[in-house]
Amino acid sequence: MRIILLGPPGAGKGTQAAVLSATLKIPHISTGDIFRAHIKGGTDLGLLAKSYIDAGKLVPDDVTVDIVASRLNEKDCEPGFIMDGFPRTIPQALMFDEMLEKFGRKIEAVINITVDDDVIINRLSGRRMCSCGRTYHIKNNPPKVEGICDVCNNSLYIRDDDKEETIKERLKTYHQQTSPLVDYYQKKGLLKNFDGSKPIEVTTREILDSLQNK
Ligand code: AMP
């Protein structure tokens, strides 16, 4: 199954993608995670991506499409994938369609998770990350000991792009460049809408039910 997760930053795409990936046994591909791995590794791509990410802007389309193309060439993507955070612009969606056509593959569903901007600002400004991949929230999902991961005991950190000014810029970028994709996939008959302000497990169940009814 090939699935795209669409929605503003902080809608819960990454959280839902991780659960769906484990349940459906298909890889979770997050372009944001790929960029962050490059930033951590100090690669040229990482350096370039960081300048856009820290400003709340999108990494250029050609660079982003190239990293997705090489990831999709890996064997584990043969049975399908969950795309989290890609495509994010209409040109990316067009290039993605072309790429999939070359592989003789099709997208089966586009899961659109919606959440109001004020909820997003609250969620992201309280988000705390651990290097092991776990995510916390200072109010909604705090760790047992402040600032420390419950599982691996590492110190938690704030993503550079979760600062309030950058969050507002990311939301602006989303409304201008990414939200037109809702219409794009609606017209293709692929779009399924979900309310991302519900509890995580409720949204997960609704998504899984809708995928089963396909
Ligand atoms: P995310 O973890 O999905 O919120 O992505 C973090 C940041 O990485 C975004 O704010 C963008 O700067 C960049 N990024 C991730 N995916 C894309 C994409 N498909 N196109 C352009 N930039 C992206």
Residues whose N, C-alpha, C, O or C-beta is under 5 A from the ligand:
A	BS01	AMP	P9 T31 G32 D33 F35 Y52 I53 K57 L58 V59 T64 D84 G85 F86 P87 R88
